[in-house]
Amino acid sequence: MIGAKRVHRFYDVFRPCSPAFDPLLHPFCTRKMASIRKQKSGHYRVWIRRKGKSLTETFVNRDDAKTWGVEAERQIDRGGAPIPSRIARLTTFGELIDLHIADMTEVGKPPGRSKAATLDMLRRELGKKSMADLDRDQLLKFGRARAAQGAGPVTLQMDIGAIKLVVSHAAAVHGLEVSVEPINMARIALARLGLVGKSNERDRRPTDEELEKLFRHFDKNERYTIPMSRVMKFAIATAMRQEEIFRVTWSDYNPRTKMLLIRDRKDPRAKKGNDQRIPLLAVSGYDAAALIEEQRAIRANEDDRIFPHHHKSAGAAFTRACTTAGIHDLHFHDLRHEGTSRLFEAGFAIQQVALVTGHKDWKMLRRYTHLKPESLHAIAAGFAR
């Protein structure tokens, strides 16, 4: 007769062939399952040896150990890999957000400022929701609430995209059984309601009169420590982003070849290490190399940057100047747009313009081809030559 303690351990180590099986009567008709043993620490350790795979996990609670053991075996039987207990225990959307951030930080790609702010908002609004509760109806409710708070279609589109990113990351990287289908359906519904959508392509270009107003404003005001007129002309001449202009260094500049190296240029896939050499041209009405040489007179040896100022300070100065000059709806980034458009007006093709602007997707450049009719005379003259 097998004692009660022996029977208890027997059930832990062997699974019966059928629900009606009695191991006391048929002790040899069994198949191996997870074994659970209590450790000296009081914790319970699970061992699984199945289909050539062997793994172990430790739990504080015995029921948790049994639950994980059964689910791990099912995963192996389905041809998958068992999910580690620390991952399997995650149930709320907030925990999946933390998992995503930890994983991306570990590989050196932590969320940027904008993405981090979006994830923080999602943690506050949806973090306590279980993944089972985060269905289409719940996401629709979230979308309506965000719209009522003033979130526009583009902002809400980014919010839904961040939710899908977190969920798909958990499924793809860790094998969690979570589906993005409810998110896709919610996005379709919100689009039908007009609550999500793509941004309108901005095509604002400064006029010659507006540029002259700004140049006069900066040149006559001696309190500006940033040479804003020169910076604006350089932005148009190179089609560089505001932050890039104030990051390039003298060691990145080659005056002989008139080339400039832009390090870690913005890229949706990998910014770090995305360095690009660009030619310093003089076809936009301003000579980029000459503007750099003008900076030598005020070069500070302790700072290797060509424009040794903070890009946000320049942006704030530009915004204030536009307000003072009565110029409406003009941003510093529009100077990059202006510079890109002038390259097209000079007769360069898309693939040539991309060598200056850094666009890897030529489709993105099409929206910059707002050519002025007057530019066709110069292009035609070039063809004739």
C-alpha positions in Angstrom: 0.0 0.0 0.0 1.4 3.4 -1.0 1.2 5.9 1.8 -0.6 9.3 1.4 2.7 11.2 1.1 3.9 8.9 -1.6 0.7 9.3 -3.6 0.9 13.1 -3.3 4.5 13.1 -4.8 3.4 10.5 -7.4 0.7 12.8 -8.8 3.3 15.6 -8.9 5.8 13.7 -11.0 3.5 11.7 -13.3 0.4 12.6 -15.3 -2.2 9.8 -15.8 -3.0 8.5 -19.3 -6.7 9.5 -18.9 -8.7 11.4 -16.3 -10.2 8.2 -15.0 -6.8 6.6 -14.5 -5.9 5.5 -10.9 -2.2 5.3 -10.3 -2.7 2.9 -7.4 -4.2 0.3 -9.7 -2.2 1.0 -12.9 1.2 2.3 -11.8 2.9 1.7 -15.1 0.6 3.4 -17.5 2.0 7.0 -17.1 3.9 9.7 -18.9 6.5 12.0 -17.4 5.4 15.5 -16.4 6.9 18.4 -14.4 8.2 17.5 -11.0 7.9 20.0 -8.1 10.1 19.9 -5.0 10.1 22.1 -2.0 13.5 23.7 -1.2 15.0 24.4 2.2 14.1 28.0 1.6 10.5 27.1 1.5 10.2 27.9 -2.2 9.1 25.4 -4.8 11.3 24.4 -7.8 9.8 23.0 -10.9 11.8 20.7 -13.2 10.6 20.0 -16.8 12.3 17.4 -19.0 10.2 17.0 -22.2 11.0 16.4 -25.9 14.7 17.0 -25.4 14.1 20.3 -23.5 15.0 20.8 -19.9 14.3 23.8 -17.8 13.6 24.8 -14.2 11.9 27.7 -12.4 11.4 28.6 -8.7 8.2 29.9 -7.1 7.1 31.1 -3.7 3.7 29.6 -4.1 3.1 25.9 -4.9 0.0 26.5 -7.0 1.9 29.0 -9.1 4.6 26.4 -9.7 2.1 23.8 -10.8 0.3 26.2 -13.1 3.5 27.3 -14.8 4.6 23.7 -15.2 1.4 22.6 -16.9 1.5 25.6 -19.3 5.2 25.2 -20.0 4.5 21.6 -21.1 1.7 22.7 -23.3 4.0 25.2 -25.0 6.5 22.5 -25.7 3.9 20.1 -27.0 2.7 22.8 -29.4 6.3 23.2 -30.7 6.9 26.5 -28.9 9.3 27.6 -26.1 8.1 27.9 -22.5 7.7 31.5 -21.3 9.9 32.3 -18.3 7.8 32.7 -15.1 8.8 36.4 -14.7 7.3 37.1 -18.1 4.3 34.7 -17.7 3.3 36.5 -14.5 2.8 39.8 -16.4 -0.9 40.5 -16.8 -1.4 44.3 -17.0 -0.7 46.6 -19.9 1.4 48.8 -17.6 3.7 45.8 -17.0 4.1 45.3 -20.7 5.1 48.9 -21.1 7.8 48.5 -18.5 8.9 45.3 -20.2 9.2 47.1 -23.5 11.2 50.0 -22.0 13.6 47.6 -20.2 14.2 45.6 -23.3 14.9 48.6 -25.5 17.2 50.2 -22.8 19.1 46.9 -22.5 20.0 47.0 -26.2 20.9 50.7 -26.1 17.7 52.1 -27.7 15.8 53.7 -24.8 12.6 55.6 -25.8 13.2 59.2 -26.8 11.6 62.2 -25.2 8.4 62.1 -27.3 7.9 58.3 -27.1 8.7 58.3 -23.4 6.0 60.9 -22.8 3.5 58.9 -24.8 4.3 55.7 -22.9 3.9 57.6 -19.6 0.5 58.8 -20.6 -0.6 55.3 -21.6 0.6 53.9 -18.3 -1.5 56.4 -16.5 -4.6 55.9 -18.6 -4.4 52.1 -19.4 -1.7 50.7 -17.2 -3.9 49.0 -14.7 -6.0 47.3 -17.4 -5.4 43.6 -17.9 -4.7 42.4 -21.4 -8.0 40.6 -21.4 -9.8 43.9 -20.7 -7.9 45.8 -23.4 -10.3 44.9 -26.1 -11.7 46.8 -29.0 -14.5 48.5 -26.9 -12.0 49.6 -24.3 -9.7 51.1 -26.9 -12.6 52.9 -28.5 -13.5 54.3 -25.2 -9.9 55.4 -24.7 -9.8 57.1 -28.1 -13.1 59.0 -27.5 -11.8 60.2 -24.1 -8.5 61.4 -25.6 -10.3 63.2 -28.4 -12.6 64.9 -25.8 -9.4 66.0 -23.9 -8.2 67.8 -27.1 -6.0 65.1 -28.7 -6.1 65.6 -32.5 -6.2 62.8 -35.1 -2.4 62.7 -35.5 -1.8 62.5 -31.7 -4.3 59.8 -31.3 -2.8 57.9 -34.3 0.5 57.9 -32.4 -1.1 56.8 -29.2 -2.7 53.8 -30.9 0.5 53.0 -32.7 2.4 53.0 -29.3 -0.2 50.6 -27.9 0.3 48.2 -30.8 4.1 48.5 -30.5 4.1 47.5 -26.8 1.7 44.5 -27.4 3.5 43.3 -30.5 6.8 43.5 -28.8 5.6 41.3 -25.9 4.3 38.7 -28.4 7.3 38.7 -30.8 10.1 39.0 -28.3 8.7 37.1 -25.4 6.1 34.8 -26.9 3.3 36.1 -24.8 -0.1 35.1 -26.1 -1.4 38.6 -26.7 -3.1 39.7 -29.9 -2.9 43.0 -31.9 -6.2 42.3 -33.7 -8.3 44.3 -31.2 -6.0 47.2 -31.7 -6.2 47.0 -35.5 -10.0 46.9 -35.3 -10.1 49.8 -32.9 -7.9 51.8 -35.2 -10.2 51.2 -38.1 -13.2 52.2 -36.0 -11.5 55.4 -34.8 -10.5 56.2 -38.4 -14.1 55.8 -39.5 -15.2 58.2 -36.7 -12.6 60.7 -37.9 -10.7 60.5 -34.6 -7.4 59.2 -36.0 -5.6 60.3 -39.2 -2.4 61.3 -40.8 -0.9 64.7 -40.5 -1.3 67.2 -43.3 1.9 67.7 -45.2 3.3 71.1 -44.3 4.3 73.2 -47.3 5.0 76.6 -45.7 7.8 78.5 -47.4 9.1 81.9 -46.2 8.9 84.6 -48.7 11.9 86.8 -49.6 10.2 89.7 -47.8 9.8 87.6 -44.6 13.4 86.5 -44.7 14.6 90.1 -45.1 12.4 91.2 -42.2 14.0 88.6 -40.0 17.6 89.4 -41.1 17.1 93.1 -40.3 15.6 92.2 -37.0 18.5 90.1 -35.9 21.2 92.3 -37.5 20.1 95.5 -35.8 19.7 93.9 -32.4 23.0 93.6 -30.7 21.7 91.7 -27.7 21.5 88.5 -29.7 24.6 86.4 -28.9 23.7 83.8 -31.6 24.4 85.0 -35.2 20.9 84.2 -36.2 21.0 85.6 -39.7 24.0 83.5 -40.5 22.4 80.4 -38.9 19.2 81.0 -41.0 21.2 81.3 -44.2 23.2 78.2 -43.3 20.0 76.3 -42.7 18.7 77.2 -46.1 22.0 76.5 -47.8 22.4 73.0 -46.3 18.8 72.0 -45.6 20.0 70.8 -42.2 17.8 70.3 -39.1 18.0 72.8 -36.3 19.7 70.4 -33.9 22.2 69.2 -36.5 23.4 72.8 -37.2 24.4 73.3 -33.6 26.1 69.9 -33.3 28.5 69.9 -36.2 32.2 70.6 -35.3 35.2 72.1 -37.0 36.8 68.6 -37.1 33.8 67.5 -39.2 34.4 70.2 -41.8 36.8 69.8 -44.7 37.4 73.2 -46.3 39.5 71.8 -49.2 36.7 69.5 -50.4 33.9 71.6 -49.0 32.3 68.6 -47.3 30.7 68.4 -43.9 30.1 65.3 -41.8 26.8 65.2 -39.9 27.0 62.6 -37.1 24.0 60.5 -35.9 21.6 62.0 -38.4 17.9 61.5 -37.6 16.6 58.2 -39.0 13.4 56.3 -38.1 15.4 53.0 -37.8 18.7 53.8 -36.3 19.9 57.4 -35.5 23.1 56.3 -33.7 25.9 55.8 -36.1 23.9 57.2 -39.0 26.7 59.6 -40.1 26.5 61.4 -43.5 28.9 63.5 -45.5 27.2 66.3 -47.3 28.5 68.7 -50.0 28.5 72.4 -49.0 26.8 74.1 -52.0 26.2 77.6 -53.1 23.2 77.2 -55.3 20.4 78.3 -52.9 21.3 82.0 -52.8 23.7 81.4 -49.9 27.2 79.8 -49.8 27.4 77.2 -47.0 31.2 77.0 -47.0 31.5 80.8 -46.9 29.1 81.0 -44.0 31.3 78.5 -42.0 34.4 80.5 -42.8 32.7 83.6 -41.4 32.4 81.8 -38.1 36.2 81.5 -37.7 36.4 85.1 -36.5 34.3 84.2 -33.5 35.6 80.7 -32.9 36.1 79.7 -29.3 38.9 77.2 -28.8 37.2 75.6 -25.8 34.2 74.6 -28.0 34.8 72.6 -31.2 31.3 73.3 -32.5 31.0 75.6 -35.5 27.9 77.2 -34.0 28.6 76.9 -30.3 25.1 77.6 -29.0 22.0 75.7 -27.8 19.6 74.8 -30.6 16.6 75.5 -28.4 17.8 79.0 -27.7 18.0 79.6 -31.4 14.5 78.2 -31.9 13.1 80.5 -29.2 14.8 83.5 -30.7 13.4 82.7 -34.2 9.9 82.4 -32.8 10.1 85.7 -30.9 11.5 87.4 -34.0 8.6 86.1 -36.1 6.1 87.5 -33.6 7.8 90.9 -33.5 8.0 91.1 -37.3 4.3 90.1 -37.6 5.2 86.8 -39.5 2.6 84.2 -38.9 2.9 80.3 -39.0 6.6 80.2 -39.8 8.8 77.7 -38.0 12.6 77.3 -38.0 12.1 73.8 -39.5 10.5 75.5 -42.5 14.0 76.7 -43.4 15.0 73.1 -44.1 11.9 72.8 -46.3 13.0 76.0 -48.1 16.5 74.8 -48.6 15.3 71.4 -50.0 12.9 73.2 -52.4 15.7 75.5 -53.6 17.8 72.4 -54.5 15.1 71.2 -56.7 14.7 74.7 -58.2 18.4 74.6 -59.0 17.8 71.6 -61.2 19.0 68.7 -59.0 17.2 65.4 -59.2 15.6 63.6 -56.2 18.5 61.2 -55.8 21.0 64.2 -55.8 18.9 66.2 -53.3 18.8 63.2 -51.0 22.6 63.3 -50.8 22.2 66.7 -49.1 19.0 66.2 -47.0 19.7 62.7 -45.8 16.3 61.3 -46.9 16.6 57.6 -47.5 13.0 57.3 -48.7 12.8 59.4 -51.9 9.0 59.4 -51.6 9.4 61.7 -48.6 11.2 64.2 -50.8 8.3 64.6 -53.2 6.4 66.9 -50.8 9.3 69.3 -51.0 9.1 69.8 -54.7 6.9 73.0 -54.5 8.9 74.7 -57.2 8.4 78.4 -57.9 7.4 79.0 -61.6 10.3 81.5 -61.9 12.8 78.7 -61.2 12.0 77.1 -64.6 13.9 79.8 -66.4 17.1 78.9 -64.6 16.6 75.2 -65.1 15.8 75.7 -68.8 19.0 77.8 -69.1 21.0 75.0 -67.5 19.6 72.5 -70.0 20.5 74.8 -72.9 24.1 75.0 -71.6 
